[in-house]
Amino acid sequence: MRRIIRTNNCVLLLIAALITIVHPPPLAEGSPLGFPPLPVTRGGSATTMATKTRTASKQRQRRQRTSGGPELTGNAKQGIKQTEKILHLLHIFTADLILQVFGGAGAIWGFSEVLGLRTPETVWFWRPTAQFFGTVFFARWIVQLDAHIKKENIEFFPKQRN
């Protein structure tokens, strides 16, 4: 029983890690660990005022750095947009692959065990059944992926323009 609980905890931890990797929580700007800034009372102490001054100067420097670069146009700007589209596609569809495809096959496998239908004698039937449903959901995932690529006009290997 302890082994099952330990295995379940490891699986839950793995799922939580994958979700965090795919959809990271937003981090507060300027904080090294991503913690939101503490609320400041009006007036504040000398430390608070020094922190405010330091933060304001860092923000000014950051604005100067980001606005000082050359303006992107043409192919360079399109390349950045395409890269953003591809990253967005990966974020969406890696989570969908895990949840819809692996989840669909795993649901058949697990539900057959919960109902008591899957025993050591009937594994020969349930393994191909779960694989079949996993294949069906994978085909559905591919169709959704293709529709999204066409809708967003994503090019993985854009043609070189001279």
N, C-alpha and C positions, 0 to 999 in steps of 0.2 A: 504494500500500500504506500509506504514512504517513497519507494522508487517511482511510482506513478505520479505522486504529488511533486516530487523533485523534477521529473521529466516535464510535467505540465508547467511548472514554474519557469523552467528553462525555455520552453516553447513560447510562453507569454512574454518573457524578457526579450527573446529574439524578435517577436512580432512588434513589440514596442520600439525596439531599436530600429527595425526596418521602417516603421512609420515615421520615426523621428528623422531618419536619414532622408526619406522621400519628401516629407513636409516639415522642414525645420521650423521651430517656433521663432517668431520675430524677435530680434535682439534690439536693445536700446542703443541708440547711436552714441558713441563716445565712451561707453562703459566697457572695460576690458573683458568682463565676464558676462556682459549683456543684461545686467540688472537695471531696472528702471531707476531714474534719478529720484532721490528723496525729496519730499515736498519742502520748500524753503519758506520760512516765516518772514514776514516783512521786516526789513532792517537786518536781522540776522547777526551772527557773530563775525569777528574778523576773519575766521577761517572760511565762513560761508562767502563773504565778500571776495576773498582772494580766489576761491574756487570759481565764483561767477566771472571774475575778471579773466582768469586763465581760460575758462570755457569760451568766453566771448572772443578772445584773441585766437584761440584754436579754430573756432568757426570762421572767423575772418580769413585766416590763412587757408583753410580748406576751400572756401569760396574762391579765393584768388587762384589757387592751384587748379580747380576744376574749370574755372572760366577762362584761364589763360591759355589753354591748349587750342590747337587748330580745330575749326569746325569741320565735322565729317560730312562728306557729300558723296553722292553717286554710289559706286560699288562698295566702298568702305561702310557706308551707312546701311546699305542693304545687307551686307555680310553680318553686321551686328544684329540686325533685326532677325535674320535667318537663324543665327545662333541662339537668340533668345527664344524663338519659336521652337527650335529643336529641343532646348532644355526644358521648356514648358511641356512639350510632348512627352519627354522622358519622365518628368515628374508625374504626369497624369497616368500614363499607360504602364509604368512599372507597378504602380499601386494597383491598377486595374488587373494586371496580369496575376499578381499575387492573390488579390481578393476574389476575382471572378473565375479565373481558370483553375488555379490550385485549390481555391475554396470550393468550387463546384465539384471537382474530382474528390476532394477530401470529404465533402458533405455526403456523397454517395457511400464512400468507404466507411465513414464514421456512423452514419445513420443505419446502415445495414448491421453494424455491430450492436448499436443501441437496441434495435428491434430483436436482436438475437438471431438474425438470419445468417450472419457471417460467423462461421465456426471454422476450426482447422480443416474440416472435411469439405467446406464449401468455398474456401479461398480461391480455388481454381475458377469459380464462376464470378466472384465479386471483384477480383483484381482486374480482369479484362473489362468488366462493366464500368468500374471507376475510370479506367483508362479511356474507354469509349466516350464517357461524358466529359472527361478532361479534354479530349480531342475536339469534341463538339464545341465546348466553351472556348477553346483556343482558336477555332475557326471563326467563331463569333467575335473574338477579340481582334483578330486580324482584319475582319471586315470593318470594325469600328475604327481601328488604327488607320486603315486606308481612307475611310471617309473623312477622318480628321485631317489627314495630310492633304487631301484634295481641297477641303474647305478652307484651310489656313494657307494653302498654296506654299507648302514647305518643299524646298529643294535641298536634297542632301548633297548632291554634286552639281552645283550650279555651273552653267556654261560660262567660259571665259569670254568677256566682252573686250574687244580691242578699241 
